[in-house]
Structures are given as structure tokens and as C-alpha cells.
């Protein structure tokens, strides 16, 4: 593939993710933004830390059609 095409493709996907839209690529899968709530994490030494909320990107591969 052409380098310009790949750069443009990545930019479009990045813009859509920034706007919290999901992106489906036929034959590959879907990307979507998920919000993770704040939670407590306890380490083995007993220390407890509050983890901040954050947005993450999840990917779901497209199921393969079986012949």
C-alpha cells in the first residue's frame, strides 16, 4: 500500500476515535472507545491506590466465515 494512503487512513481512524465514534473495517474488525471507571488497586504489600478513570480503545476482530 502507498505510504500516503496509510497515513491518511490512520488519521481518519484517530479523528473518529477522538470523537468517541466506533470504526468498523470490513474483513478486519471494529475499534471502539470504552470508558473505564475509577477503581481501587491493592498491592501485595497492602498499599491501596486509587486508579483514575480513563478512556481506552478496544478492538473486536471480525468473525471468520466458515465454508
HTML snippet that shows the backbone in 3Dmol.js (N, CA, C, O; Angstrom):
<script src="https://3Dmol.org/build/3Dmol-min.js"></script>
<div id="view" style="width:600px;height:400px;position:relative"></div>
<script>
const pdb = `
ATOM      1  N   UNK A   1       0.836  -1.180   0.000  1.00  0.00           N
ATOM      2  CA  UNK A   1       0.000   0.000   0.000  1.00  0.00           C
ATOM      3  C   UNK A   1       0.880   1.243   0.000  1.00  0.00           C
ATOM      4  O   UNK A   1       2.024   1.227   0.455  1.00  0.00           O
ATOM      5  N   UNK A   2       0.328   2.273  -0.505  1.00  0.00           N
ATOM      6  CA  UNK A   2       1.020   3.551  -0.584  1.00  0.00           C
ATOM      7  C   UNK A   2       1.129   4.179   0.806  1.00  0.00           C
ATOM      8  O   UNK A   2       0.174   4.136   1.581  1.00  0.00           O
ATOM      9  N   UNK A   3       2.272   4.754   1.120  1.00  0.00           N
ATOM     10  CA  UNK A   3       2.517   5.368   2.432  1.00  0.00           C
ATOM     11  C   UNK A   3       1.539   6.513   2.715  1.00  0.00           C
ATOM     12  O   UNK A   3       1.089   6.672   3.850  1.00  0.00           O
ATOM     13  N   UNK A   4       1.210   7.309   1.698  1.00  0.00           N
ATOM     14  CA  UNK A   4       0.257   8.416   1.883  1.00  0.00           C
ATOM     15  C   UNK A   4      -1.114   7.889   2.271  1.00  0.00           C
ATOM     16  O   UNK A   4      -1.781   8.450   3.141  1.00  0.00           O
ATOM     17  N   UNK A   5      -1.534   6.800   1.618  1.00  0.00           N
ATOM     18  CA  UNK A   5      -2.834   6.207   1.932  1.00  0.00           C
ATOM     19  C   UNK A   5      -2.866   5.746   3.386  1.00  0.00           C
ATOM     20  O   UNK A   5      -3.828   6.021   4.103  1.00  0.00           O
ATOM     21  N   UNK A   6      -1.820   5.046   3.824  1.00  0.00           N
ATOM     22  CA  UNK A   6      -1.785   4.553   5.194  1.00  0.00           C
ATOM     23  C   UNK A   6      -1.812   5.696   6.204  1.00  0.00           C
ATOM     24  O   UNK A   6      -2.504   5.606   7.218  1.00  0.00           O
ATOM     25  N   UNK A   7      -1.078   6.758   5.942  1.00  0.00           N
ATOM     26  CA  UNK A   7      -1.085   7.907   6.847  1.00  0.00           C
ATOM     27  C   UNK A   7      -2.466   8.543   6.909  1.00  0.00           C
ATOM     28  O   UNK A   7      -2.933   8.910   7.987  1.00  0.00           O
ATOM     29  N   UNK A   8      -3.124   8.676   5.756  1.00  0.00           N
ATOM     30  CA  UNK A   8      -4.467   9.252   5.718  1.00  0.00           C
ATOM     31  C   UNK A   8      -5.463   8.350   6.453  1.00  0.00           C
ATOM     32  O   UNK A   8      -6.329   8.838   7.179  1.00  0.00           O
ATOM     33  N   UNK A   9      -5.338   7.047   6.265  1.00  0.00           N
ATOM     34  CA  UNK A   9      -6.211   6.080   6.922  1.00  0.00           C
ATOM     35  C   UNK A   9      -6.073   6.183   8.439  1.00  0.00           C
ATOM     36  O   UNK A   9      -7.074   6.253   9.152  1.00  0.00           O
ATOM     37  N   UNK A  10      -4.849   6.191   8.924  1.00  0.00           N
ATOM     38  CA  UNK A  10      -4.597   6.286  10.369  1.00  0.00           C
ATOM     39  C   UNK A  10      -5.156   7.596  10.913  1.00  0.00           C
ATOM     40  O   UNK A  10      -5.723   7.614  12.006  1.00  0.00           O
ATOM     41  N   UNK A  11      -5.011   8.668  10.186  1.00  0.00           N
ATOM     42  CA  UNK A  11      -5.518   9.972  10.635  1.00  0.00           C
ATOM     43  C   UNK A  11      -7.043   9.957  10.755  1.00  0.00           C
ATOM     44  O   UNK A  11      -7.591  10.492  11.719  1.00  0.00           O
ATOM     45  N   UNK A  12      -7.727   9.352   9.791  1.00  0.00           N
ATOM     46  CA  UNK A  12      -9.192   9.276   9.834  1.00  0.00           C
ATOM     47  C   UNK A  12      -9.635   8.439  11.038  1.00  0.00           C
ATOM     48  O   UNK A  12     -10.549   8.834  11.761  1.00  0.00           O
ATOM     49  N   UNK A  13      -9.003   7.302  11.254  1.00  0.00           N
ATOM     50  CA  UNK A  13      -9.354   6.455  12.402  1.00  0.00           C
ATOM     51  C   UNK A  13      -9.087   7.207  13.697  1.00  0.00           C
ATOM     52  O   UNK A  13      -9.912   7.164  14.610  1.00  0.00           O
ATOM     53  N   UNK A  14      -7.966   7.889  13.798  1.00  0.00           N
ATOM     54  CA  UNK A  14      -7.617   8.648  15.004  1.00  0.00           C
ATOM     55  C   UNK A  14      -8.660   9.742  15.271  1.00  0.00           C
ATOM     56  O   UNK A  14      -9.076   9.928  16.414  1.00  0.00           O
ATOM     57  N   UNK A  15      -9.079  10.454  14.244  1.00  0.00           N
ATOM     58  CA  UNK A  15     -10.083  11.512  14.408  1.00  0.00           C
ATOM     59  C   UNK A  15     -11.406  10.938  14.903  1.00  0.00           C
ATOM     60  O   UNK A  15     -12.045  11.511  15.785  1.00  0.00           O
ATOM     61  N   UNK A  16     -11.814   9.809  14.336  1.00  0.00           N
ATOM     62  CA  UNK A  16     -13.071   9.193  14.749  1.00  0.00           C
ATOM     63  C   UNK A  16     -13.006   8.710  16.198  1.00  0.00           C
ATOM     64  O   UNK A  16     -13.976   8.839  16.945  1.00  0.00           O
ATOM     65  N   UNK A  17     -11.869   8.160  16.586  1.00  0.00           N
ATOM     66  CA  UNK A  17     -11.701   7.716  17.977  1.00  0.00           C
ATOM     67  C   UNK A  17     -11.737   8.911  18.929  1.00  0.00           C
ATOM     68  O   UNK A  17     -12.304   8.819  20.018  1.00  0.00           O
ATOM     69  N   UNK A  18     -11.135  10.030  18.527  1.00  0.00           N
ATOM     70  CA  UNK A  18     -11.139  11.237  19.358  1.00  0.00           C
ATOM     71  C   UNK A  18     -12.560  11.766  19.553  1.00  0.00           C
ATOM     72  O   UNK A  18     -12.862  12.373  20.581  1.00  0.00           O
ATOM     73  N   UNK A  19     -13.426  11.540  18.574  1.00  0.00           N
ATOM     74  CA  UNK A  19     -14.822  11.968  18.662  1.00  0.00           C
ATOM     75  C   UNK A  19     -15.706  10.902  19.309  1.00  0.00           C
ATOM     76  O   UNK A  19     -16.929  11.037  19.352  1.00  0.00           O
ATOM     77  N   UNK A  20     -15.064   9.833  19.815  1.00  0.00           N
ATOM     78  CA  UNK A  20     -15.745   8.725  20.504  1.00  0.00           C
ATOM     79  C   UNK A  20     -16.668   7.938  19.591  1.00  0.00           C
ATOM     80  O   UNK A  20     -17.657   7.368  20.053  1.00  0.00           O
ATOM     81  N   UNK A  21     -16.360   7.900  18.302  1.00  0.00           N
ATOM     82  CA  UNK A  21     -17.113   7.097  17.344  1.00  0.00           C
ATOM     83  C   UNK A  21     -16.431   5.744  17.182  1.00  0.00           C
ATOM     84  O   UNK A  21     -15.210   5.644  17.305  1.00  0.00           O
ATOM     85  N   UNK A  22     -17.210   4.709  16.909  1.00  0.00           N
ATOM     86  CA  UNK A  22     -16.603   3.407  16.630  1.00  0.00           C
ATOM     87  C   UNK A  22     -16.235   3.353  15.146  1.00  0.00           C
ATOM     88  O   UNK A  22     -16.825   4.046  14.317  1.00  0.00           O
ATOM     89  N   UNK A  23     -15.253   2.519  14.835  1.00  0.00           N
ATOM     90  CA  UNK A  23     -14.783   2.384  13.458  1.00  0.00           C
ATOM     91  C   UNK A  23     -14.795   0.903  13.115  1.00  0.00           C
ATOM     92  O   UNK A  23     -14.164   0.099  13.802  1.00  0.00           O
ATOM     93  N   UNK A  24     -15.509   0.538  12.056  1.00  0.00           N
ATOM     94  CA  UNK A  24     -15.577  -0.854  11.602  1.00  0.00           C
ATOM     95  C   UNK A  24     -14.839  -0.962  10.282  1.00  0.00           C
ATOM     96  O   UNK A  24     -15.094  -0.205   9.345  1.00  0.00           O
ATOM     97  N   UNK A  25     -13.924  -1.912  10.223  1.00  0.00           N
ATOM     98  CA  UNK A  25     -13.184  -2.165   8.996  1.00  0.00           C
ATOM     99  C   UNK A  25     -13.605  -3.545   8.516  1.00  0.00           C
ATOM    100  O   UNK A  25     -13.286  -4.556   9.143  1.00  0.00           O
ATOM    101  N   UNK A  26     -14.320  -3.579   7.406  1.00  0.00           N
ATOM    102  CA  UNK A  26     -14.855  -4.833   6.892  1.00  0.00           C
ATOM    103  C   UNK A  26     -13.736  -5.833   6.634  1.00  0.00           C
ATOM    104  O   UNK A  26     -12.728  -5.520   6.000  1.00  0.00           O
ATOM    105  N   UNK A  27     -13.941  -7.037   7.138  1.00  0.00           N
ATOM    106  CA  UNK A  27     -12.956  -8.091   6.964  1.00  0.00           C
ATOM    107  C   UNK A  27     -11.882  -8.103   8.034  1.00  0.00           C
ATOM    108  O   UNK A  27     -11.090  -9.042   8.106  1.00  0.00           O
ATOM    109  N   UNK A  28     -11.844  -7.059   8.878  1.00  0.00           N
ATOM    110  CA  UNK A  28     -10.821  -6.969   9.918  1.00  0.00           C
ATOM    111  C   UNK A  28     -11.475  -6.979  11.304  1.00  0.00           C
ATOM    112  O   UNK A  28     -11.231  -7.887  12.099  1.00  0.00           O
ATOM    113  N   UNK A  29     -12.294  -5.982  11.592  1.00  0.00           N
ATOM    114  CA  UNK A  29     -12.954  -5.889  12.890  1.00  0.00           C
ATOM    115  C   UNK A  29     -13.366  -4.472  13.219  1.00  0.00           C
ATOM    116  O   UNK A  29     -13.412  -3.605  12.347  1.00  0.00           O
ATOM    117  N   UNK A  30     -13.670  -4.245  14.502  1.00  0.00           N
ATOM    118  CA  UNK A  30     -14.156  -2.942  14.947  1.00  0.00           C
ATOM    119  C   UNK A  30     -13.319  -2.397  16.095  1.00  0.00           C
ATOM    120  O   UNK A  30     -12.872  -3.138  16.972  1.00  0.00           O
ATOM    121  N   UNK A  31     -13.118  -1.085  16.067  1.00  0.00           N
ATOM    122  CA  UNK A  31     -12.466  -0.358  17.142  1.00  0.00           C
ATOM    123  C   UNK A  31     -13.525   0.507  17.804  1.00  0.00           C
ATOM    124  O   UNK A  31     -14.369   1.090  17.123  1.00  0.00           O
ATOM    125  N   UNK A  32     -13.485   0.593  19.141  1.00  0.00           N
ATOM    126  CA  UNK A  32     -14.418   1.484  19.833  1.00  0.00           C
ATOM    127  C   UNK A  32     -13.770   1.995  21.109  1.00  0.00           C
ATOM    128  O   UNK A  32     -12.869   1.365  21.664  1.00  0.00           O
ATOM    129  N   UNK A  33     -14.244   3.144  21.563  1.00  0.00           N
ATOM    130  CA  UNK A  33     -13.737   3.760  22.783  1.00  0.00           C
ATOM    131  C   UNK A  33     -14.588   3.273  23.950  1.00  0.00           C
ATOM    132  O   UNK A  33     -15.817   3.322  23.895  1.00  0.00           O
ATOM    133  N   UNK A  34     -13.929   2.804  25.002  1.00  0.00           N
ATOM    134  CA  UNK A  34     -14.620   2.374  26.217  1.00  0.00           C
ATOM    135  C   UNK A  34     -14.131   3.226  27.380  1.00  0.00           C
ATOM    136  O   UNK A  34     -12.939   3.511  27.496  1.00  0.00           O
ATOM    137  N   UNK A  35     -15.059   3.630  28.237  1.00  0.00           N
ATOM    138  CA  UNK A  35     -14.697   4.407  29.418  1.00  0.00           C
ATOM    139  C   UNK A  35     -14.526   3.454  30.587  1.00  0.00           C
ATOM    140  O   UNK A  35     -15.404   2.638  30.867  1.00  0.00           O
ATOM    141  N   UNK A  36     -13.404   3.559  31.262  1.00  0.00           N
ATOM    142  CA  UNK A  36     -13.130   2.747  32.454  1.00  0.00           C
ATOM    143  C   UNK A  36     -13.300   3.644  33.673  1.00  0.00           C
ATOM    144  O   UNK A  36     -12.719   4.727  33.738  1.00  0.00           O
ATOM    145  N   UNK A  37     -14.093   3.195  34.632  1.00  0.00           N
ATOM    146  CA  UNK A  37     -14.347   3.969  35.837  1.00  0.00           C
ATOM    147  C   UNK A  37     -13.153   3.922  36.781  1.00  0.00           C
ATOM    148  O   UNK A  37     -12.277   3.066  36.665  1.00  0.00           O
ATOM    149  N   UNK A  38     -13.143   4.855  37.709  1.00  0.00           N
ATOM    150  CA  UNK A  38     -12.127   4.891  38.764  1.00  0.00           C
ATOM    151  C   UNK A  38     -12.269   3.631  39.619  1.00  0.00           C
ATOM    152  O   UNK A  38     -13.384   3.171  39.865  1.00  0.00           O
ATOM    153  N   UNK A  39     -11.142   3.071  40.072  1.00  0.00           N
ATOM    154  CA  UNK A  39     -11.198   1.893  40.932  1.00  0.00           C
ATOM    155  C   UNK A  39     -10.003   1.875  41.880  1.00  0.00           C
ATOM    156  O   UNK A  39      -9.015   2.580  41.675  1.00  0.00           O
ATOM    157  N   UNK A  40     -10.117   1.056  42.915  1.00  0.00           N
ATOM    158  CA  UNK A  40      -9.042   0.896  43.889  1.00  0.00           C
ATOM    159  C   UNK A  40      -8.202  -0.319  43.499  1.00  0.00           C
ATOM    160  O   UNK A  40      -8.730  -1.361  43.111  1.00  0.00           O
ATOM    161  N   UNK A  41      -6.894  -0.161  43.611  1.00  0.00           N
ATOM    162  CA  UNK A  41      -5.985  -1.268  43.352  1.00  0.00           C
ATOM    163  C   UNK A  41      -5.176  -1.498  44.619  1.00  0.00           C
ATOM    164  O   UNK A  41      -4.586  -0.568  45.168  1.00  0.00           O
ATOM    165  N   UNK A  42      -5.153  -2.759  45.083  1.00  0.00           N
ATOM    166  CA  UNK A  42      -4.396  -3.073  46.291  1.00  0.00           C
ATOM    167  C   UNK A  42      -3.192  -3.926  45.910  1.00  0.00           C
ATOM    168  O   UNK A  42      -3.327  -4.970  45.273  1.00  0.00           O
ATOM    169  N   UNK A  43      -2.023  -3.464  46.310  1.00  0.00           N
ATOM    170  CA  UNK A  43      -0.784  -4.172  46.025  1.00  0.00           C
ATOM    171  C   UNK A  43      -0.522  -5.237  47.098  1.00  0.00           C
ATOM    172  O   UNK A  43      -1.151  -5.227  48.156  1.00  0.00           O
ATOM    173  N   UNK A  44       0.401  -6.146  46.816  1.00  0.00           N
ATOM    174  CA  UNK A  44       0.731  -7.234  47.744  1.00  0.00           C
ATOM    175  C   UNK A  44       1.211  -6.729  49.099  1.00  0.00           C
ATOM    176  O   UNK A  44       1.024  -7.401  50.113  1.00  0.00           O
ATOM    177  N   UNK A  45       1.826  -5.555  49.122  1.00  0.00           N
ATOM    178  CA  UNK A  45       2.337  -5.021  50.390  1.00  0.00           C
ATOM    179  C   UNK A  45       1.244  -4.311  51.203  1.00  0.00           C
ATOM    180  O   UNK A  45       1.530  -3.745  52.258  1.00  0.00           O
ATOM    181  N   UNK A  46      -0.009  -4.337  50.716  1.00  0.00           N
ATOM    182  CA  UNK A  46      -1.129  -3.739  51.442  1.00  0.00           C
ATOM    183  C   UNK A  46      -1.444  -2.319  51.030  1.00  0.00           C
ATOM    184  O   UNK A  46      -2.468  -1.775  51.442  1.00  0.00           O
ATOM    185  N   UNK A  47      -0.605  -1.714  50.242  1.00  0.00           N
ATOM    186  CA  UNK A  47      -0.819  -0.336  49.797  1.00  0.00           C
ATOM    187  C   UNK A  47      -2.027  -0.284  48.848  1.00  0.00           C
ATOM    188  O   UNK A  47      -2.144  -1.107  47.941  1.00  0.00           O
ATOM    189  N   UNK A  48      -2.913   0.682  49.064  1.00  0.00           N
ATOM    190  CA  UNK A  48      -4.102   0.859  48.238  1.00  0.00           C
ATOM    191  C   UNK A  48      -3.964   2.160  47.463  1.00  0.00           C
ATOM    192  O   UNK A  48      -3.646   3.201  48.038  1.00  0.00           O
ATOM    193  N   UNK A  49      -4.201   2.100  46.174  1.00  0.00           N
ATOM    194  CA  UNK A  49      -4.072   3.265  45.307  1.00  0.00           C
ATOM    195  C   UNK A  49      -5.361   3.405  44.497  1.00  0.00           C
ATOM    196  O   UNK A  49      -5.907   2.420  44.000  1.00  0.00           O
ATOM    197  N   UNK A  50      -5.836   4.642  44.372  1.00  0.00           N
ATOM    198  CA  UNK A  50      -6.999   4.914  43.519  1.00  0.00           C
ATOM    199  C   UNK A  50      -6.502   5.112  42.090  1.00  0.00           C
ATOM    200  O   UNK A  50      -5.684   5.994  41.830  1.00  0.00           O
ATOM    201  N   UNK A  51      -6.988   4.308  41.186  1.00  0.00           N
ATOM    202  CA  UNK A  51      -6.636   4.429  39.779  1.00  0.00           C
ATOM    203  C   UNK A  51      -7.647   5.369  39.123  1.00  0.00           C
ATOM    204  O   UNK A  51      -8.851   5.188  39.303  1.00  0.00           O
ATOM    205  N   UNK A  52      -7.194   6.355  38.376  1.00  0.00           N
ATOM    206  CA  UNK A  52      -8.115   7.339  37.795  1.00  0.00           C
ATOM    207  C   UNK A  52      -8.949   6.747  36.655  1.00  0.00           C
ATOM    208  O   UNK A  52      -8.561   5.748  36.049  1.00  0.00           O
ATOM    209  N   UNK A  53     -10.090   7.367  36.371  1.00  0.00           N
ATOM    210  CA  UNK A  53     -10.869   6.915  35.226  1.00  0.00           C
ATOM    211  C   UNK A  53     -10.106   7.228  33.941  1.00  0.00           C
ATOM    212  O   UNK A  53      -9.312   8.167  33.889  1.00  0.00           O
ATOM    213  N   UNK A  54     -10.360   6.426  32.907  1.00  0.00           N
ATOM    214  CA  UNK A  54      -9.687   6.671  31.638  1.00  0.00           C
ATOM    215  C   UNK A  54     -10.488   6.069  30.493  1.00  0.00           C
ATOM    216  O   UNK A  54     -11.319   5.183  30.692  1.00  0.00           O
ATOM    217  N   UNK A  55     -10.222   6.563  29.301  1.00  0.00           N
ATOM    218  CA  UNK A  55     -10.804   6.010  28.092  1.00  0.00           C
ATOM    219  C   UNK A  55      -9.768   5.104  27.437  1.00  0.00           C
ATOM    220  O   UNK A  55      -8.590   5.452  27.345  1.00  0.00           O
ATOM    221  N   UNK A  56     -10.219   3.946  26.987  1.00  0.00           N
ATOM    222  CA  UNK A  56      -9.336   3.016  26.292  1.00  0.00           C
ATOM    223  C   UNK A  56      -9.970   2.629  24.968  1.00  0.00           C
ATOM    224  O   UNK A  56     -11.178   2.775  24.780  1.00  0.00           O
ATOM    225  N   UNK A  57      -9.155   2.141  24.060  1.00  0.00           N
ATOM    226  CA  UNK A  57      -9.653   1.671  22.762  1.00  0.00           C
ATOM    227  C   UNK A  57      -9.664   0.156  22.784  1.00  0.00           C
ATOM    228  O   UNK A  57      -8.659  -0.479  23.101  1.00  0.00           O
ATOM    229  N   UNK A  58     -10.812  -0.420  22.445  1.00  0.00           N
ATOM    230  CA  UNK A  58     -10.893  -1.871  22.376  1.00  0.00           C
ATOM    231  C   UNK A  58     -11.094  -2.287  20.920  1.00  0.00           C
ATOM    232  O   UNK A  58     -11.684  -1.559  20.121  1.00  0.00           O
ATOM    233  N   UNK A  59     -10.595  -3.458  20.606  1.00  0.00           N
ATOM    234  CA  UNK A  59     -10.697  -3.998  19.259  1.00  0.00           C
ATOM    235  C   UNK A  59     -11.398  -5.348  19.333  1.00  0.00           C
ATOM    236  O   UNK A  59     -11.052  -6.199  20.151  1.00  0.00           O
ATOM    237  N   UNK A  60     -12.401  -5.530  18.455  1.00  0.00           N
ATOM    238  CA  UNK A  60     -13.100  -6.794  18.342  1.00  0.00           C
ATOM    239  C   UNK A  60     -12.889  -7.317  16.928  1.00  0.00           C
ATOM    240  O   UNK A  60     -13.370  -6.711  15.971  1.00  0.00           O
ATOM    241  N   UNK A  61     -12.172  -8.441  16.780  1.00  0.00           N
ATOM    242  CA  UNK A  61     -11.941  -8.961  15.433  1.00  0.00           C
ATOM    243  C   UNK A  61     -13.243  -9.464  14.815  1.00  0.00           C
ATOM    244  O   UNK A  61     -14.149  -9.909  15.520  1.00  0.00           O
ATOM    245  N   UNK A  62     -13.320  -9.388  13.511  1.00  0.00           N
ATOM    246  CA  UNK A  62     -14.487  -9.864  12.795  1.00  0.00           C
ATOM    247  C   UNK A  62     -14.439 -11.376  12.748  1.00  0.00           C
ATOM    248  O   UNK A  62     -13.379 -11.965  12.537  1.00  0.00           O
ATOM    249  N   UNK A  63     -15.574 -11.999  12.944  1.00  0.00           N
ATOM    250  CA  UNK A  63     -15.627 -13.467  12.911  1.00  0.00           C
ATOM    251  C   UNK A  63     -15.395 -13.945  11.477  1.00  0.00           C
ATOM    252  O   UNK A  63     -15.914 -13.371  10.519  1.00  0.00           O
ATOM    253  N   UNK A  64     -14.615 -14.995  11.362  1.00  0.00           N
ATOM    254  CA  UNK A  64     -14.327 -15.582  10.049  1.00  0.00           C
ATOM    255  C   UNK A  64     -15.527 -16.413   9.593  1.00  0.00           C
ATOM    256  O   UNK A  64     -16.107 -17.163  10.378  1.00  0.00           O
ATOM    257  N   UNK A  65     -15.886 -16.273   8.343  1.00  0.00           N
ATOM    258  CA  UNK A  65     -16.957 -17.098   7.779  1.00  0.00           C
ATOM    259  C   UNK A  65     -16.376 -18.445   7.403  1.00  0.00           C
ATOM    260  O   UNK A  65     -15.349 -18.527   6.729  1.00  0.00           O
ATOM    261  N   UNK A  66     -17.042 -19.502   7.845  1.00  0.00           N
ATOM    262  CA  UNK A  66     -16.560 -20.840   7.526  1.00  0.00           C
ATOM    263  C   UNK A  66     -17.326 -21.368   6.324  1.00  0.00           C
ATOM    264  O   UNK A  66     -18.546 -21.219   6.247  1.00  0.00           O
ATOM    265  N   UNK A  67     -16.627 -21.975   5.400  1.00  0.00           N
ATOM    266  CA  UNK A  67     -17.266 -22.516   4.195  1.00  0.00           C
ATOM    267  C   UNK A  67     -17.750 -23.911   4.430  1.00  0.00           C
ATOM    268  O   UNK A  67     -18.314 -24.530   3.528  1.00  0.00           O
TER     269      UNK A  67
END
`;
const viewer = $3Dmol.createViewer("view");
viewer.addModel(pdb, "pdb");
viewer.setStyle({}, {cartoon: {color: "spectrum"}});
viewer.zoomTo();
viewer.render();
</script>
